[in-house]
């Protein structure tokens, strides 16, 4: 089960709350100590770094979204940007 730790959740999380574990709190090692795969995706570089260091120390797979060198796995992704002009769609 996916676990999400955050002090605040956007409304869209309510739609999937039965499918994930939502923990309303700030980061604490106790929440990831038994997990094997961790994604550090906070809005705080220092917290992401702390998560990355902890995971590397305890041999966990970690993706630190703002530090690829600290990550030991990555998730491929891409962004499609659409611009709408006069009923025409352009994908950049």
C-alpha positions in Angstrom: 0.0 0.0 0.0 1.2 3.5 -0.8 1.9 5.7 2.2 1.8 9.5 1.9 3.2 11.6 4.8 2.2 15.3 4.7 1.2 18.0 7.0 -1.5 19.1 4.5 -3.4 17.2 1.8 -5.1 18.6 -1.2 -8.7 17.7 -1.8 -7.9 15.1 -4.5 -6.5 12.8 -1.9 -10.0 12.4 -0.4 -10.9 10.6 -3.6 -8.2 7.9 -3.1 -8.0 7.8 0.7 -9.3 4.2 0.8 -6.5 3.1 -1.5 -3.5 4.7 0.3 -2.3 5.3 3.8 -2.5 9.0 4.6 -0.4 10.2 7.6 -1.0 13.8 8.5 2.4 14.8 10.1 5.8 16.0 9.2 8.6 13.6 8.1 9.9 11.3 10.8 12.1 8.2 10.2 9.6 6.1 12.1 7.2 6.3 9.1 9.7 4.8 6.6 11.8 2.5 8.7 9.9 -0.6 7.6 9.6 0.4 3.9 11.9 -0.7 1.1 11.0 1.9 -1.6 10.8 5.6 -0.7 10.2 8.7 -2.8 11.4 11.9 -1.2 9.2 14.6 -2.8 8.7 17.3 -0.3 8.9 21.0 -0.9 11.9 21.2 1.3 15.4 20.3 -0.1 16.8 19.7 3.4 14.1 17.2 4.3 14.5 15.4 1.0 18.2 15.2 1.6 17.7 13.8 5.1 15.3 11.2 3.7 17.8 10.3 1.0 20.7 9.9 3.5 18.6 7.8 5.8 17.5 5.5 3.0 21.0 5.0 1.6 22.3 4.2 5.1 19.6 1.5 5.6 19.8 0.1 2.0 16.4 1.3 0.9 15.5 2.2 -2.7 15.1 6.0 -2.7 14.2 8.5 -5.3 15.0 12.0 -4.1 13.1 14.1 -6.7 15.4 17.1 -6.5 18.7 15.3 -6.1 19.4 12.6 -8.7 22.9 11.9 -7.3 21.4 11.0 -3.9 18.8 8.8 -5.6 19.6 5.1 -6.2 16.6 4.7 -8.6 14.7 7.0 -10.8 11.3 6.9 -12.5 11.2 7.9 -16.1 8.7 10.6 -16.8 7.9 13.3 -19.4 5.7 16.4 -19.6 3.4 17.3 -22.4 2.6 20.9 -22.6 -0.5 21.8 -24.6 -1.2 25.3 -26.0 -4.7 26.0 -27.3 -5.1 28.6 -30.0 -8.3 29.2 -32.0 -9.5 25.6 -31.8 -6.1 24.1 -32.6 -4.1 22.2 -30.1 -0.3 22.2 -30.3 1.7 19.7 -28.3 5.2 20.9 -27.4 
